[in-house]
Amino acid sequence: MANKPTIKNKIRRLRFDHDEMTQQELADKAGVTRQTIVALEAGKYNPSLLLAFSIAKVFGETVDAVFEMGE
């Protein structure tokens, strides 16, 4: 059985580049919990399409600038 594909992200780097935004600040702006951001950054959770767009919008980026398909 093949491994389940994951979605890699640049959230941690983008938070740092945006005045060292905290996980809680990003969570509040994206409408999720801090635990969701923690799980995303750790690669333990794949975002919904809506969440991916919301996070990208917070950073003023496209979805594919924030997320990419892993293996």
C-alpha positions as CSV (number, residue, x, y, z in Angstrom):
1,M,0.0,0.0,0.0
2,A,1.4,3.4,-1.0
3,N,1.9,6.1,1.6
4,K,-0.8,8.7,1.9
5,P,0.4,11.9,0.2
6,T,1.0,14.9,2.4
7,I,0.9,18.6,1.9
8,K,4.0,20.5,2.7
9,N,3.8,24.1,3.7
10,K,5.8,27.2,4.4
11,I,3.6,28.5,7.2
12,R,6.4,28.7,9.8
13,R,8.7,30.7,7.4
14,L,5.8,33.0,6.4
15,R,4.9,33.7,10.0
16,F,8.6,34.6,10.7
17,D,8.7,36.8,7.6
18,H,5.5,38.6,8.7
19,D,6.9,40.3,11.9
20,E,7.2,37.0,13.6
21,M,3.5,36.4,13.7
22,T,2.6,33.9,16.5
23,Q,0.7,30.7,15.8
24,Q,-2.2,32.2,17.8
25,E,-2.3,35.4,15.7
26,L,-2.4,33.3,12.5
27,A,-5.1,31.1,14.0
28,D,-7.2,34.1,14.9
29,K,-6.9,35.6,11.4
30,A,-7.6,32.3,9.7
31,G,-10.5,31.4,12.0
32,V,-9.1,28.2,13.4
33,T,-7.4,27.1,16.7
34,R,-3.8,27.4,17.5
35,Q,-3.7,23.6,17.7
36,T,-4.7,23.5,14.0
37,I,-1.8,25.7,13.1
38,V,0.6,23.6,15.2
39,A,-0.6,20.4,13.4
40,L,-0.3,22.0,10.0
41,E,3.3,23.2,10.7
42,A,4.2,19.7,11.9
43,G,2.8,18.1,8.8
44,K,0.3,16.1,10.8
45,Y,-2.8,17.7,9.3
46,N,-3.8,18.5,5.7
47,P,-5.9,21.6,5.4
48,S,-9.2,21.9,3.7
49,L,-9.3,23.9,0.5
50,L,-11.1,26.7,2.4
51,L,-8.4,26.7,5.1
52,A,-5.6,26.7,2.6
53,F,-7.1,29.8,0.9
54,S,-7.7,31.5,4.2
55,I,-4.1,31.1,5.3
56,A,-2.7,32.1,2.0
57,K,-4.9,35.3,2.1
58,V,-3.6,36.2,5.6
59,F,-0.1,36.2,4.1
60,G,-1.1,37.9,0.8
61,E,0.1,34.8,-1.1
62,T,-1.3,32.3,-3.5
63,V,-2.2,28.9,-2.2
64,D,0.6,27.3,-4.2
65,A,3.1,29.7,-2.7
66,V,2.1,28.5,0.8
67,F,1.4,24.8,0.2
68,E,2.8,22.1,-2.1
69,M,2.1,18.4,-2.6
70,G,4.6,16.2,-0.8
71,E,5.3,12.5,-1.3
